[in-house]
Amino acid sequence: MKLTKEDQERLKKIGVSNLLDLALIVPTRYENLYISKTPKIGVINVLDVTIKSTSYNPKFMKLTLIAHNLDKELNGIIFHPRKYHSDTFKSGQRFFVLGKLEFNYGELQIVQPQLVAEINRIEPKYKTSLQNKTVIRLIKAQITQDALEDAGVSSQMAEMLYAIHNPTVQFLEQFESHEGYTPDQIYMLKYLEIYNHIQKLSAKKVDHPAKRKLLGSLDDFIKNLPFQLTGDQQKVIAEIRNDFLGDTAAKRVIMGDVGCGKTMVILASVMMAYPSKSILMAPTTVLAKQIYEEALKFLPKTLNIGLVTNQSDKKESLLAYDFLVGTHALLYRELPDADLVMVDEQHRFGTKQRTLISKLVAAEEKHPHFLQFSATPIPRTLSMMQASIIDISQIKELPFPKDIETHIVGPRDFSDLTEHIRVEIEEGRQTIVVYPLVAESEVIEYQSIDEAKAWWQKNFKKVYVTHGKDKEKEDVINAFKEEGNILIATTLIEVGISLPNLSTIVIVAPERLGLASLHQLRGRVSRTGLKGYCYLFTKQKASERLASFSNTLDGFEIAELDLKFRQAGDLLKGDIQSGKSFRWFDPKEDEAILKSVKSAIAP
């Protein structure tokens, strides 16, 4: 688009960065400025009038008008007139005016007449922060059928979109009869909106040459595992191996449901990289230690494996380690020259930390291979979109089939719930109770940890309490893991903590959490195939959202449900968040359109 600097600023203000952005700002309504041959009462008309006389007071201005196209005399009424009106509407003047025709006390009148500079046309009305005439000028100058086709739009869709901005009388009749755009026009707008979005995403994907190909052997590692990898684990490992053998640095997200065995894929990646060095960063010390312990257990003893947390000796050299596991503390240490960088649950790191991660990955022209792991599946539609930026692998198969019952309970069920917990404790199993807040609140009608913990400690033995701001939380969780019966906590236990004896989780006020968070919490139980129970303790009478959640254990299905109930977010401006970011395209309903777009633009 060739634009003046001023017009560039105007378009930037309304979020327009390319031709399709502008073309997809479509009118919300149209104004018919064709001169009226017969009066239409109750609707807007354009009249050719001469002003016969005027009378003026602060509340309204009355005009006596001769309407030449109707061959009638009628009144014009302007409420709350300003000086502009008295200066403009003077006896003897002839104008084209636009306004609603009404009958009042047996007389024909036009209400709030406005001057029309150019008649016998249809004016599109755009809803933006710019003046309508500015948007019309920019669209007239930039949006032609040829320009749309040059932007990759098919000739049929280009013709349809051009017509929306340049309406005819026939188009307006169709628009009014449908009370908006036709199904074909809406399909076109959905298609082009997601087409434009995918093209923008694709432009963000930048490939870099790899520092080196990674040719390490997996044979001994897999042969010595005391279990067989699932089909999905093997498939994803093969995809990563293929990345490592290429000249381009891998940039892949591995999404897996809770308990799908991502750690084994991490360790397999380390072996495929060896003898090159690998680094893995995790969001919490508990998770970093857990992966470190798994690495010590399953990787060959010939590998030098290190753990870096805030408690680590900052003077120790890390340069000799083959595989370093750590928290964000890694970012502030001198690290070995690694050819594989991995991040677990990247969305849990802050913006500053993510910037440092990117520097770790992109310090030079040649980049290390980069893998991200996430236990939060995203819906198919969003996954297909993200695939335009980054390669995506999914692990759906679980090493241990989950056997978890989910029940929605309320205050009247509390005694049955506590009896269930007693039975589980007698069997040597553990329970977590998750509260929405640490301290008392006047806003939330549920107890906080501070209010509830005394009751639990009075009625049960070995009750541990922690929360996100507790500096001792990791020690508390480890102590609970070894000898506790009940852990009272906030959602800090959402991700990555392995508690093999945990059979029951009680989530208080589940309606306050997204389905993805509920699924993460529920995923703490039945980690090793143990029979599990999840109780959603709510004071709500009924909830379709919670009922739907209770009926499935599949994280990918839950991602679809989360999309249904919360709507999708914006991939271009950051991570997927809730809140609608498309005007026409609906990720819940329009997967088929997305597939059509993807196949059309596939190389």
Backbone torsions as a table, in degrees:
resi	resn	phi	psi	omega
1	MET	NA	124.1	175.1
2	LYS	-89.6	117.6	-174.1
3	LEU	-138.5	152.8	171.2
4	THR	-72.0	163.8	179.2
5	LYS	-60.7	-39.0	-179.1
6	GLU	-64.4	-43.1	179.8
7	ASP	-68.2	-35.4	175.8
8	GLN	-59.1	-42.6	178.9
9	GLU	-65.2	-41.3	179.2
10	ARG	-60.7	-45.0	-178.1
11	LEU	-70.0	-36.2	177.1
12	LYS	-60.5	-37.5	-179.1
13	LYS	-60.3	-32.1	-179.3
14	ILE	-105.3	18.3	171.9
15	GLY	77.9	24.8	-179.3
16	VAL	-98.2	121.9	178.8
17	SER	-122.0	-8.4	176.7
18	ASN	-150.7	178.2	-174.8
19	LEU	-61.9	-41.9	-178.2
20	LEU	-68.8	-34.1	173.7
21	ASP	-53.8	-45.9	-178.8
22	LEU	-68.6	-45.4	-177.3
23	ALA	-63.9	-28.5	-177.6
24	LEU	-86.2	-1.1	167.0
25	ILE	-81.4	90.0	-173.5
26	VAL	-96.9	155.7	-178.4
27	PRO	-61.1	144.3	174.5
28	THR	-89.5	-21.3	175.3
29	ARG	-159.1	175.3	-179.9
30	TYR	-133.2	146.8	177.3
31	GLU	-111.7	121.7	-178.6
32	ASN	-83.6	110.4	-177.8
33	LEU	-105.4	20.0	172.5
34	TYR	-75.1	137.6	-176.3
35	ILE	-67.5	135.8	-173.8
36	SER	-80.1	130.6	176.4
37	LYS	-89.9	-33.4	176.3
38	THR	-129.8	140.0	-176.9
39	PRO	-68.4	139.6	175.7
40	LYS	-116.6	108.5	-175.2
41	ILE	-72.3	137.6	176.0
42	GLY	86.5	-0.1	178.4
43	VAL	-128.6	172.0	179.9
44	ILE	-74.6	134.2	176.5
45	ASN	-128.8	154.4	171.1
46	VAL	-108.1	124.4	-176.6
47	LEU	-121.8	147.6	173.8
48	ASP	-98.8	107.3	-170.6
49	VAL	-124.8	150.7	166.1
50	THR	-115.2	136.7	-178.3
51	ILE	-84.5	118.0	-178.4
52	LYS	-84.8	-43.9	178.8
53	SER	-159.2	163.3	179.1
54	THR	-137.8	149.8	168.7
55	SER	-136.7	147.2	-167.1
56	TYR	-137.5	133.5	165.0
57	ASN	-144.7	168.2	-173.7
58	PRO	-59.7	-25.0	-176.5
59	LYS	-85.9	-38.6	177.6
60	PHE	-156.8	159.4	176.6
61	MET	-116.5	129.6	-179.5
62	LYS	-109.2	131.5	178.9
63	LEU	-116.6	137.0	168.7
64	THR	-99.7	121.5	-170.3
65	LEU	-120.7	143.8	168.2
66	ILE	-103.4	115.3	-179.0
67	ALA	-93.0	106.1	-173.6
68	HIS	-68.2	-36.7	-176.6
69	ASN	-75.4	-17.0	176.8
70	LEU	-104.7	-11.6	-175.6
71	ASP	54.6	45.6	-178.6
72	LYS	-139.1	157.6	170.1
73	GLU	-101.3	140.0	179.8
74	LEU	-151.5	168.9	179.6
75	ASN	-95.6	147.6	169.3
76	GLY	-114.5	132.2	-178.8
77	ILE	-119.7	124.7	176.0
78	ILE	-119.5	113.2	179.1
79	PHE	-82.2	146.3	179.3
80	HIS	48.1	57.2	-176.2
81	PRO	-66.9	151.7	175.4
82	ARG	-113.3	175.8	-177.8
83	LYS	-59.4	-33.5	178.7
84	TYR	-54.5	-41.3	-176.3
85	HIS	-67.7	-43.5	-179.3
86	SER	-69.2	-31.1	177.7
87	ASP	-72.8	-30.5	-173.7
88	THR	-89.0	-51.1	-173.9
89	PHE	-88.3	92.2	-178.6
90	LYS	-118.7	150.1	-179.0
91	SER	-54.8	138.4	178.0
92	GLY	90.1	-14.6	-179.6
93	GLN	-76.9	147.0	177.9
94	ARG	-119.2	130.5	-176.4
95	PHE	-140.3	163.0	159.7
96	PHE	-96.0	128.2	-180.0
97	VAL	-126.6	155.7	-178.4
98	LEU	-122.7	133.4	177.3
99	GLY	-179.7	171.3	-178.2
100	LYS	-85.1	130.2	176.7
101	LEU	-86.9	133.2	178.1
102	GLU	-139.7	155.7	168.3
103	PHE	-97.1	129.1	178.8
104	ASN	-138.8	118.8	-176.6
105	TYR	52.0	43.0	175.7
106	GLY	76.6	3.6	180.0
107	GLU	-113.9	144.9	177.0
108	LEU	-82.3	133.6	178.2
109	GLN	-142.6	153.4	175.1
110	ILE	-112.6	127.1	-172.7
111	VAL	-98.4	135.0	178.3
112	GLN	49.6	55.1	179.9
113	PRO	-61.2	137.4	177.8
114	GLN	-119.2	144.6	178.6
115	LEU	-69.1	140.7	176.4
116	VAL	-116.5	118.2	-176.8
117	ALA	-76.6	-35.2	-175.1
118	GLU	-134.6	121.1	-175.9
119	ILE	-101.7	-180.0	176.9
120	ASN	56.5	50.5	175.5
121	ARG	-153.1	170.3	175.6
122	ILE	-116.8	125.0	-176.7
123	GLU	-100.5	119.4	175.0
124	PRO	-69.0	144.6	177.7
125	LYS	-115.1	117.7	-176.1
126	TYR	-104.7	141.8	-179.8
127	LYS	-103.4	90.3	176.9
128	THR	-140.0	177.4	178.3
129	SER	-81.1	-5.9	177.8
130	LEU	-89.9	160.1	174.4
131	GLN	-64.2	144.7	-177.2
132	ASN	-59.0	-39.7	-177.7
133	LYS	-66.2	-29.9	177.7
134	THR	-68.8	-44.2	178.8
135	VAL	-63.0	-44.0	178.8
136	ILE	-59.1	-45.4	-179.2
137	ARG	-60.6	-45.6	-178.0
138	LEU	-66.2	-41.7	-179.2
139	ILE	-68.2	-41.9	177.8
140	LYS	-58.6	-39.3	-176.3
141	ALA	-75.7	-31.4	-170.4
142	GLN	-106.2	-34.5	-169.6
143	ILE	-95.9	101.0	171.9
144	THR	-121.6	163.7	178.2
145	GLN	-61.0	-40.2	179.3
146	ASP	-62.9	-43.1	-179.4
147	ALA	-63.3	-39.9	179.1
148	LEU	-65.2	-42.6	179.2
149	GLU	-65.7	-36.0	176.2
150	ASP	-64.4	-25.9	178.8
151	ALA	-85.0	5.2	175.3
152	GLY	98.9	6.3	-179.4
153	VAL	-84.4	137.5	178.1
154	SER	-62.9	155.0	-176.5
155	SER	-61.3	-36.7	-179.8
156	GLN	-65.5	-45.3	180.0
157	MET	-71.0	-35.5	177.9
158	ALA	-61.3	-42.5	179.2
159	GLU	-63.3	-42.1	-178.4
160	MET	-66.3	-43.6	-178.7
161	LEU	-69.9	-38.2	177.6
162	TYR	-61.3	-39.5	-178.8
163	ALA	-65.4	-32.7	179.1
164	ILE	-62.8	-35.8	-179.4
165	HIS	-87.7	-15.6	-177.5
166	ASN	-129.4	66.7	-169.6
167	PRO	-71.3	145.7	171.8
168	THR	-101.9	173.4	176.5
169	VAL	-60.6	-41.6	179.0
170	GLN	-61.4	-41.8	178.0
171	PHE	-60.9	-45.6	-177.8
172	LEU	-62.4	-40.8	178.0
173	GLU	-60.9	-41.7	178.3
174	GLN	-64.8	-43.4	179.7
175	PHE	-60.5	-44.2	-177.8
176	GLU	-71.4	-35.7	-179.7
177	SER	-69.6	-30.5	177.5
178	HIS	-90.2	-2.5	-173.5
179	GLU	53.7	42.2	-179.0
180	GLY	140.4	-160.5	-177.2
181	TYR	-74.8	153.6	179.5
182	THR	-75.5	163.3	176.7
183	PRO	-55.5	-39.1	178.5
184	ASP	-64.4	-40.4	179.2
185	GLN	-67.7	-39.3	179.0
186	ILE	-65.7	-40.6	176.6
187	TYR	-59.4	-44.8	180.0
188	MET	-60.7	-42.4	-179.7
189	LEU	-67.1	-39.9	176.1
190	LYS	-61.3	-48.7	-176.8
191	TYR	-59.8	-49.2	-175.7
192	LEU	-72.0	-31.3	177.6
193	GLU	-64.3	-45.8	-179.1
194	ILE	-75.4	-32.6	174.7
195	TYR	-58.9	-47.0	179.6
196	ASN	-63.0	-40.7	-179.4
197	HIS	-63.8	-46.1	-179.3
198	ILE	-63.9	-40.6	179.0
199	GLN	-62.1	-39.9	178.0
200	LYS	-66.0	-43.0	178.1
201	LEU	-60.3	-44.6	-178.5
202	SER	-60.3	-34.9	179.9
203	ALA	-67.3	-22.4	179.7
204	LYS	-80.0	-17.4	-177.1
205	LYS	-78.8	117.3	179.9
206	VAL	-119.8	120.8	177.7
207	ASP	-90.7	143.3	178.2
208	HIS	-125.3	148.6	175.8
209	PRO	-65.3	143.3	178.8
210	ALA	-76.2	149.0	175.7
211	LYS	-60.1	-39.8	173.6
212	ARG	-166.3	161.6	172.0
213	LYS	-74.1	146.0	-179.2
214	LEU	-109.6	119.7	-168.6
215	LEU	-119.3	18.2	-175.4
216	GLY	-62.0	153.5	-177.6
217	SER	-91.7	141.3	178.7
218	LEU	-103.0	-12.4	-166.4
219	ASP	-55.3	-53.8	-176.6
220	ASP	-64.5	-39.5	-179.9
221	PHE	-58.7	-50.2	-177.1
222	ILE	-68.8	-38.1	-178.4
223	LYS	-63.7	-33.0	-175.5
224	ASN	-90.2	-2.9	177.7
225	LEU	-69.3	139.7	-179.1
226	PRO	-80.0	9.6	179.4
227	PHE	-149.7	166.9	179.5
228	GLN	-96.1	136.4	176.2
229	LEU	-66.7	147.6	178.1
230	THR	-71.1	164.1	178.0
231	GLY	-58.6	-40.5	-179.9
232	ASP	-67.6	-39.3	176.8
233	GLN	-61.1	-44.5	179.9
234	GLN	-63.9	-40.3	-179.8
235	LYS	-62.4	-45.7	-178.0
236	VAL	-68.2	-39.6	177.3
237	ILE	-60.2	-39.6	178.2
238	ALA	-64.5	-38.8	178.0
239	GLU	-64.7	-40.0	179.3
240	ILE	-68.2	-42.4	178.0
241	ARG	-57.5	-43.5	179.3
242	ASN	-60.4	-40.7	175.5
243	ASP	-59.7	-46.9	-174.3
244	PHE	-64.9	-24.9	-178.2
245	LEU	-86.1	-5.3	-178.1
246	GLY	-89.6	169.4	179.3
247	ASP	-83.1	-15.2	-178.4
248	THR	-95.8	138.7	179.2
249	ALA	-63.6	129.3	178.6
250	ALA	-61.4	142.0	172.9
251	LYS	-140.8	90.8	-169.8
252	ARG	-133.4	140.0	172.0
253	VAL	-104.8	129.1	176.1
254	ILE	-108.2	110.2	-179.7
255	MET	-101.4	132.3	177.8
256	GLY	-143.3	150.8	177.6
257	ASP	-68.1	163.7	178.6
258	VAL	-55.8	127.5	176.8
259	GLY	77.9	20.7	-176.2
260	CYS	-84.3	-7.2	178.7
261	GLY	91.4	38.3	178.6
262	LYS	-63.8	-31.7	-177.3
263	THR	-59.1	-37.6	179.5
264	MET	-66.2	-32.9	176.6
265	VAL	-69.3	-37.6	176.1
266	ILE	-60.4	-48.6	-177.3
267	LEU	-66.8	-38.0	176.2
268	ALA	-61.8	-38.0	179.1
269	SER	-64.7	-39.1	177.1
270	VAL	-60.3	-42.5	-179.3
271	MET	-68.6	-36.9	178.4
272	MET	-68.5	-26.1	178.7
273	ALA	-81.8	-33.0	-174.7
274	TYR	-59.6	136.5	15.1
275	PRO	-84.4	2.2	171.9
276	SER	-66.7	156.5	-175.7
277	LYS	-88.3	152.4	-178.9
278	SER	-129.4	148.8	176.2
279	ILE	-130.0	137.0	174.4
280	LEU	-127.0	130.2	176.9
281	MET	-113.5	131.1	-179.3
282	ALA	-118.9	155.6	-173.2
283	PRO	-76.1	-20.3	-178.1
284	THR	-134.0	156.6	178.0
285	THR	-63.7	-40.0	-179.8
286	VAL	-58.7	-46.1	-178.7
287	LEU	-68.2	-41.2	178.7
288	ALA	-60.8	-45.1	179.4
289	LYS	-62.7	-39.3	-178.9
290	GLN	-62.6	-45.5	179.6
291	ILE	-67.6	-39.0	177.4
292	TYR	-58.7	-46.3	-179.6
293	GLU	-64.4	-38.3	176.9
294	GLU	-65.3	-38.3	179.0
295	ALA	-64.2	-44.8	177.9
296	LEU	-60.8	-34.8	-175.5
297	LYS	-74.8	-40.0	-168.6
298	PHE	-110.2	-21.8	-179.5
299	LEU	-82.9	153.8	179.2
300	PRO	-57.5	145.7	-177.6
301	LYS	-67.2	-14.0	179.6
302	THR	-71.1	-18.9	-180.0
303	LEU	-81.7	137.2	176.5
304	ASN	-92.1	109.1	-172.1
305	ILE	-112.1	130.8	-177.7
306	GLY	-123.5	155.1	177.4
307	LEU	-121.1	129.5	-179.2
308	VAL	-124.7	116.6	174.6
309	THR	-132.3	-177.0	177.6
310	ASN	-64.5	-21.5	-179.5
311	GLN	-86.7	-8.0	-175.9
312	SER	-68.9	156.2	176.5
313	ASP	-68.2	113.8	-174.6
314	LYS	-73.8	-12.7	179.9
315	LYS	-89.0	-14.1	-177.6
316	GLU	-69.0	135.2	175.9
317	SER	-75.2	135.7	-179.7
318	LEU	-102.6	1.1	-168.0
319	LEU	-69.5	-21.0	-176.4
320	ALA	-88.5	-8.4	-176.4
321	TYR	-73.8	140.7	174.9
322	ASP	-83.2	-33.7	-178.5
323	PHE	-140.1	119.5	178.5
324	LEU	-110.2	127.9	174.4
325	VAL	-113.7	135.0	179.8
326	GLY	-166.9	179.1	174.9
327	THR	-94.0	-165.4	177.4
328	HIS	-61.2	-11.6	175.1
329	ALA	-56.7	-25.6	176.9
330	LEU	-57.3	-34.0	-172.8
331	LEU	-68.3	-15.0	-175.8
332	TYR	-111.0	18.4	179.6
333	ARG	-122.4	159.5	172.5
334	GLU	-77.0	121.5	-173.1
335	LEU	-107.6	153.8	174.5
336	PRO	-66.3	160.5	178.6
337	ASP	-73.0	100.8	-173.0
338	ALA	-100.0	140.7	176.0
339	ASP	-99.1	-6.0	176.2
340	LEU	-136.1	122.7	175.6
341	VAL	-118.7	130.1	-179.6
342	MET	-127.0	145.3	177.6
343	VAL	-130.6	130.9	177.3
344	ASP	-101.4	131.3	178.0
345	GLU	53.5	57.3	-175.3
346	GLN	-59.2	-31.6	-176.7
347	HIS	-63.3	-15.4	-179.4
348	ARG	-87.0	-4.0	176.4
349	PHE	-89.6	150.4	177.4
350	GLY	-74.5	168.8	-177.5
351	THR	-58.6	-44.0	-178.7
352	LYS	-62.2	-42.7	-179.1
353	GLN	-66.6	-38.6	178.7
354	ARG	-63.2	-37.4	177.7
355	THR	-61.7	-42.2	179.1
356	LEU	-66.8	-36.6	176.7
357	ILE	-60.5	-44.7	-177.3
358	SER	-63.7	-34.2	176.9
359	LYS	-67.4	-36.4	177.8
360	LEU	-62.8	-36.2	-177.0
361	VAL	-83.6	-26.8	-169.4
362	ALA	-128.6	45.5	-177.1
363	ALA	-72.3	-28.1	-175.2
364	GLU	-131.3	-178.9	179.4
365	GLU	-63.5	-41.3	176.4
366	LYS	-90.6	132.5	-173.0
367	HIS	-107.8	153.1	169.6
368	PRO	-71.3	161.3	172.3
369	HIS	-68.9	141.2	-172.7
370	PHE	-129.1	121.6	178.8
371	LEU	-121.1	134.9	173.7
372	GLN	-114.7	139.4	178.8
373	PHE	-117.6	138.4	-179.7
374	SER	-142.2	136.3	175.8
375	ALA	-96.1	14.0	178.7
376	THR	-113.9	93.5	178.1
377	PRO	-61.1	149.0	174.2
378	ILE	-114.0	156.8	-177.0
379	PRO	-59.2	155.3	-177.9
380	ARG	-53.2	-45.3	-175.3
381	THR	-61.1	-45.8	-179.7
382	LEU	-69.1	-34.2	176.9
383	SER	-62.4	-41.7	178.5
384	MET	-63.9	-35.3	177.8
385	MET	-69.0	-46.7	-177.1
386	GLN	-63.4	-25.8	179.8
387	ALA	-61.4	-14.8	175.8
388	SER	-74.7	-18.8	-179.7
389	ILE	-103.9	-37.1	-167.3
390	ILE	-147.6	150.3	176.2
391	ASP	-75.0	141.4	-176.0
392	ILE	-125.4	132.9	172.2
393	SER	-119.6	148.4	-179.6
394	GLN	-127.5	134.9	173.6
395	ILE	-112.9	108.7	-178.4
396	LYS	-103.4	-30.5	-175.6
397	GLU	-74.2	136.0	-178.8
398	LEU	-103.8	137.9	177.0
399	PRO	-60.9	-37.9	176.9
400	PHE	-119.4	115.8	177.5
401	PRO	-57.3	132.8	-178.5
402	LYS	-76.1	133.8	174.7
403	ASP	-124.2	82.4	-176.5
404	ILE	-123.8	127.4	172.0
405	GLU	-92.4	133.0	177.4
406	THR	-113.4	127.1	-178.2
407	HIS	-127.5	136.2	172.2
408	ILE	-91.9	120.4	-177.4
409	VAL	-127.4	162.7	179.2
410	GLY	-132.4	-174.2	-177.8
411	PRO	-53.9	-36.1	-177.5
412	ARG	-69.3	-16.9	-179.4
413	ASP	-94.5	3.3	-169.5
414	PHE	-62.3	-40.4	-178.3
415	SER	-65.2	-39.0	176.6
416	ASP	-64.2	-38.2	-179.8
417	LEU	-64.0	-47.1	-179.0
418	THR	-66.8	-31.9	176.8
419	GLU	-65.7	-40.3	176.2
420	HIS	-59.1	-43.6	-179.2
421	ILE	-62.9	-41.3	178.8
422	ARG	-60.6	-43.9	-179.8
423	VAL	-62.1	-44.0	-179.8
424	GLU	-63.1	-39.9	178.6
425	ILE	-63.5	-41.8	178.7
426	GLU	-60.8	-29.1	179.3
427	GLU	-86.2	4.3	178.1
428	GLY	84.2	17.8	-178.7
429	ARG	-107.2	162.8	-171.2
430	GLN	-114.6	160.7	-178.7
431	THR	-133.3	142.4	169.4
432	ILE	-116.2	135.6	173.3
433	VAL	-115.8	119.7	-175.3
434	VAL	-103.0	121.2	178.6
435	TYR	-104.3	153.0	-176.6
436	PRO	-74.4	-25.2	-176.2
437	LEU	-139.2	158.0	176.0
438	VAL	-83.4	-48.4	-175.2
439	ALA	-109.0	163.6	-178.2
440	GLU	-61.3	144.3	179.0
441	SER	-135.8	141.4	176.3
442	GLU	-81.8	-15.4	-175.3
443	VAL	-84.9	-38.8	-174.5
444	ILE	-99.5	131.2	-174.0
445	GLU	-88.7	25.9	176.1
446	TYR	-116.5	155.8	175.4
447	GLN	-67.8	152.1	173.7
448	SER	-95.4	175.3	175.3
449	ILE	-58.5	-46.0	-177.9
450	ASP	-59.2	-37.4	-179.0
451	GLU	-77.5	-32.4	-171.0
452	ALA	-92.3	-26.0	-167.9
453	LYS	-62.0	-34.3	-178.1
454	ALA	-61.7	-39.7	-179.9
455	TRP	-63.6	-45.5	-179.1
456	TRP	-64.3	-42.8	-178.5
457	GLN	-67.8	-29.1	178.6
458	LYS	-74.9	-36.3	-171.4
459	ASN	-98.6	-11.7	179.9
460	PHE	-137.3	155.0	176.4
461	LYS	-95.8	159.0	175.4
462	LYS	55.2	51.4	177.7
463	VAL	-98.0	123.8	179.6
464	TYR	-108.6	149.2	-176.7
465	VAL	-132.3	133.2	174.4
466	THR	-156.3	171.8	179.0
467	HIS	-161.4	177.4	-171.7
468	GLY	-60.2	-34.7	-177.1
469	LYS	-91.2	0.6	179.6
470	ASP	-73.3	116.0	-178.6
471	LYS	-66.0	-21.2	-178.5
472	GLU	-98.1	12.4	-169.4
473	LYS	-57.7	-38.7	-177.6
474	GLU	-67.8	-37.4	176.2
475	ASP	-66.0	-40.0	179.9
476	VAL	-62.9	-45.4	-178.6
477	ILE	-64.4	-41.6	178.8
478	ASN	-64.6	-40.1	178.0
479	ALA	-65.0	-42.3	177.2
480	PHE	-60.8	-43.5	-179.2
481	LYS	-56.7	-39.5	-175.5
482	GLU	-79.4	-39.5	-169.9
483	GLU	-143.0	3.4	-174.3
484	GLY	-83.6	161.4	172.1
485	ASN	-103.0	-46.2	-176.3
486	ILE	-133.6	136.7	172.9
487	LEU	-115.1	121.8	174.1
488	ILE	-96.2	124.1	-172.3
489	ALA	-152.7	172.4	168.1
490	THR	-98.2	-167.3	-174.9
491	THR	-73.1	8.4	179.8
492	LEU	-59.2	-21.9	-177.3
493	ILE	-88.2	18.7	-174.7
494	GLU	-63.6	-43.0	-168.6
495	VAL	-119.5	130.7	157.3
496	GLY	79.9	-1.2	-178.3
497	ILE	-88.7	129.0	-177.9
498	SER	-97.1	114.7	178.8
499	LEU	-126.3	89.8	-170.4
500	PRO	-62.0	-25.0	-178.6
501	ASN	-96.5	7.2	-178.3
502	LEU	-79.0	116.9	-178.8
503	SER	-109.4	-22.1	-171.8
504	THR	-135.1	136.6	170.4
505	ILE	-129.3	134.3	176.6
506	VAL	-113.0	121.9	-178.9
507	ILE	-110.0	112.1	-179.2
508	VAL	-84.7	134.3	-178.6
509	ALA	60.3	53.2	-177.6
510	PRO	-63.9	-22.0	-179.6
511	GLU	-65.5	-14.6	-180.0
512	ARG	-84.2	-8.0	-175.3
513	LEU	-112.4	150.9	172.2
514	GLY	-69.7	158.4	-178.8
515	LEU	-63.4	-34.0	179.0
516	ALA	-62.6	-42.0	178.3
517	SER	-66.6	-41.6	177.2
518	LEU	-59.7	-40.8	-179.2
519	HIS	-66.4	-39.3	177.0
520	GLN	-62.0	-43.7	179.8
521	LEU	-64.0	-47.0	179.5
522	ARG	-61.0	-30.8	-178.8
523	GLY	-69.3	-6.7	175.9
524	ARG	-70.4	-25.7	-177.4
525	VAL	-94.6	160.5	176.8
526	SER	60.4	37.7	-177.4
527	ARG	-70.6	-25.2	-177.7
528	THR	-119.8	26.8	179.0
529	GLY	89.6	1.2	177.3
530	LEU	-62.3	144.8	174.4
531	LYS	-62.3	126.6	-174.3
532	GLY	-120.8	158.7	-179.9
533	TYR	-137.8	134.9	175.2
534	CYS	-125.1	122.5	179.0
535	TYR	-112.2	123.3	177.5
536	LEU	-98.6	103.5	-174.2
537	PHE	-91.6	107.8	-174.2
538	THR	-132.9	151.6	174.4
539	LYS	-98.0	0.9	176.1
540	GLN	-71.5	146.1	-179.9
541	LYS	-68.8	-48.4	-179.1
542	ALA	-154.6	150.0	-179.8
543	SER	-148.2	114.4	177.3
544	GLU	-61.0	-36.9	-178.0
545	ARG	-63.2	-48.9	-179.4
546	LEU	-69.5	-35.4	178.3
547	ALA	-64.4	-42.0	178.6
548	SER	-63.4	-42.2	178.8
549	PHE	-60.8	-40.4	-176.6
550	SER	-65.2	-22.4	-172.8
551	ASN	-91.5	0.7	178.5
552	THR	-144.1	146.7	174.9
553	LEU	-107.7	-2.0	-174.1
554	ASP	-81.5	116.1	-177.8
555	GLY	-61.1	-30.9	-179.9
556	PHE	-73.6	-37.6	173.9
557	GLU	-64.4	-38.8	-179.1
558	ILE	-67.2	-35.1	175.0
559	ALA	-60.6	-39.9	177.3
560	GLU	-64.9	-41.3	178.2
561	LEU	-64.2	-41.7	179.4
562	ASP	-60.2	-40.4	177.2
563	LEU	-63.1	-43.1	-179.6
564	LYS	-60.2	-43.8	-173.3
565	PHE	-88.7	-22.2	-175.3
566	ARG	-117.5	-17.6	-175.7
567	GLN	74.0	161.7	-173.1
568	ALA	-86.6	163.6	178.2
569	GLY	-110.8	-159.5	-171.7
570	ASP	-108.2	121.1	-179.2
571	LEU	-79.8	-27.0	-175.0
572	LEU	-74.6	-32.4	-173.3
573	LYS	-95.7	5.4	178.9
574	GLY	150.5	-148.8	-179.4
575	ASP	-76.0	167.9	178.0
576	ILE	-71.2	125.2	179.6
577	GLN	-130.2	168.2	177.9
578	SER	-77.3	160.3	-177.8
579	GLY	113.2	132.5	-172.8
580	LYS	-74.4	132.6	-178.6
581	SER	-118.5	-3.4	177.2
582	PHE	-113.5	147.1	177.1
583	ARG	-86.7	-38.9	-175.4
584	TRP	-111.7	-46.7	-177.2
585	PHE	-69.1	133.6	180.0
586	ASP	-118.9	108.8	-177.6
587	PRO	-58.4	-24.9	-179.8
588	LYS	-71.9	-34.9	-169.1
589	GLU	-110.4	-19.4	-164.0
590	ASP	-112.2	32.6	179.5
591	GLU	-60.4	-37.1	-179.4
592	ALA	-62.7	-37.7	178.4
593	ILE	-66.0	-42.8	178.6
594	LEU	-60.0	-43.5	178.9
595	LYS	-60.1	-41.1	179.5
596	SER	-63.1	-41.8	178.3
597	VAL	-64.1	-46.6	-178.1
598	LYS	-60.2	-41.8	-179.3
599	SER	-69.7	-31.2	-179.4
600	ALA	-70.8	-32.1	-176.3
601	ILE	-104.7	4.4	179.1
602	ALA	-62.3	138.7	-178.9
603	PRO	-66.6	NA	NA
